[in-house]
Amino acid sequence: MLNHKTLTNLFLILLLSLQAVIGQENKITIHVNKAKDTISKHIYGHFAEHLGRGIYDGFYVGKTSEIPNINGIRKDVVEALRELEIPVLRWPGGCFAEQYQWRDGIGPVKDRPLVVNTFWGGVTEDNSFGTHEFLELCELLQTEPYIAVNIASGTVKDAYQWVEYVTSDKDSEITRLRRKNGRERPWDVKFWGIGNENWGCGGSMNAEYYTNVFKRFSTYCNAEYKIASGGIYDDLEWTKTFMTGITGTPGYLNIAHGLSYHYYTIVNNWEVKGSATDFVENEWFKSMQNTMKMEGNLEDHIAIMDEHDPDNTIALIADEWGTWYDVEPGTNPGFLYQQNTLRDALVAALGLNIFNNHSRRIKMANIAQTVNVLQAMILTSGNQMVKTPTFHVFRMFKVHQDALHLPSEVTTQNYKNDNSEIPALSVSASRDKSKNVNITIANVDPNRNLPTSIEIPGMENWGTITASIITSDKMNALNDFGKEELVQIQKFSDYRMNTSKIELNMPSKSVVLLSISDH
């Protein structure tokens, strides 16, 4: 039996716990005087694979299409994506990269061979969109290309001749072929991936074997910036094996510049991923929780890279990330076509905040994918086009591109679901070239507004504040063809400023940008 003293102690503990919960403050502190790292604009990169309707019907409709186009490239998609100021676009895959023969995609279109895309839907690939078309697309988008080289079913000679075809200004058989195909001067292509997911669709290699293959291919590929394939997201041993093997190689700084990292937010499991639009709050919670787990996973990989590369010379490249659900009913399972809701907007904000806050080591990220595949920016249907909620997050967050990262501290209430809980607020901040401080905040709790205070010690001259928000009434709100956008950037005014801090009422299930001028 409990005695009086024990009951009293239990009561006091309970009372203190209740007071802590009731009195918990949501507080953000931005440290402008502790800034060291730049948020690379390439963190806001994108990915376009020969998968489903990502390339064909997405980016490319052909020169004879009634849909307005520039040499077959959709004008409406280009114009929309230019709003995002896309810094880099990865192509042709993905798994497709490891079956792609680059010579199939050059020369007169009528002479290009038909092949079967064995990875994605077993459909016929006519190769009408190849190297020249991709690089013209990048020029239209004013973005940097990132090309993934086939090392699983291709040869070292295939790889280095593709690099030569694209980038060399010398006179050779290969550059003469490029000129014959209509391109006199070389393209400026900095980023080259040496393989893709070589633990799986890229050849079922183990880490030691892949590291040796990478070194062989990379030695002969005369490219400025070469990115190695990482292991499965939680395979820390792969990262350790690669970093040990590469840093022990004489002259490794000339052959290895980045290590790839892939992470997909899966709600249930790989067999039953759940609907993109018809979901309950528990699935919303799991989406946020599993995205947040990426941060700890990244930190584990970064710790290994720091141990072997303390000078931070090899970047971590998160060149595939985003949500993955079951395909939309009635669509080809191999096309990975899914709708995009407010839930995806919050996941995008979480991911970008995580990358921003680890910008010391993370120098590129590429969301999967840009058009009509997985967590797309844009969906198309015939001559119609829709900007998704994720599109608007990328448009909001572009203020961070090449800005100075500002470290932040966050005290937040938790969002609870069943027996689990996660931090409700996610934050990253930067200072742009105009000295404006930009703070992006996500509230993943779909039920509660969170009164939040923001302090910026060291910022002497508080100027004007502008604010915008992305939210909607429903968790599964989406933008659909022929209808008014339900999820987009809107003005936000539920804040006030005094001499030392900003008081903000952070709405439920929302993403907010605060921009503060320093004058």
Number of C-alpha atoms within 10 A of each C-alpha: 4 7 7 9 9 11 11 12 11 12 12 12 12 12 12 12 12 12 11 11 12 10 10 13 16 19 18 24 18 24 19 20 12 12 15 13 19 20 28 23 21 22 27 27 29 28 25 25 22 24 26 23 20 26 22 20 20 23 26 25 23 19 14 10 14 10 19 16 19 16 16 20 27 23 16 16 23 18 12 17 19 15 14 20 18 23 23 23 29 28 24 26 23 24 25 22 27 24 22 23 20 19 15 19 20 19 18 9 14 9 13 16 13 12 16 13 19 14 17 18 15 12 15 11 16 18 22 24 23 21 22 19 17 22 22 17 22 19 13 15 22 16 19 20 25 25 26 26 30 27 25 21 13 16 14 18 11 19 23 18 21 22 19 20 23 20 19 20 13 13 8 12 11 17 23 15 15 21 14 11 13 11 15 13 14 16 17 13 17 14 21 25 27 26 28 29 21 24 18 13 17 22 17 13 17 14 22 14 14 26 21 14 18 23 18 13 22 25 18 15 23 20 20 15 19 25 27 29 27 27 25 17 17 16 13 18 14 22 25 18 17 26 22 18 17 20 15 11 12 9 11 16 13 14 25 24 20 25 24 24 24 23 21 19 23 20 24 13 10 11 8 11 17 18 18 23 18 9 13 11 14 11 18 22 23 18 22 24 20 16 24 19 11 22 17 11 15 22 13 15 20 22 13 18 24 16 13 19 16 11 9 16 14 25 21 27 24 23 28 21 24 21 25 24 26 19 21 16 10 6 12 13 14 15 21 23 27 23 24 28 24 29 29 29 28 29 26 28 27 27 22 24 23 21 25 30 22 20 21 18 22 26 22 24 29 24 30 27 26 27 31 27 28 26 33 28 27 25 27 20 12 10 13 11 18 21 24 27 32 27 25 20 28 21 19 21 20 18 21 27 21 18 24 23 29 25 21 20 14 17 17 20 20 17 19 13 14 7 5 11 13 18 18 22 25 23 26 26 28 31 25 18 10 9 14 21 27 25 25 26 23 27 26 29 25 19 13 14 15 19 16 18 20 19 18 18 13 11 15 11 11 18 12 12 18 14 18 17 25 26 23 17 12 14 23 19 18 23 20 18 13 9 8 10 16 19 26 23 19 12 12 14 13 12 16 12 14 8 9 13 16 17 17 20 15 23 22 20 24 24 28 26 24 20 21 19 18 16 11
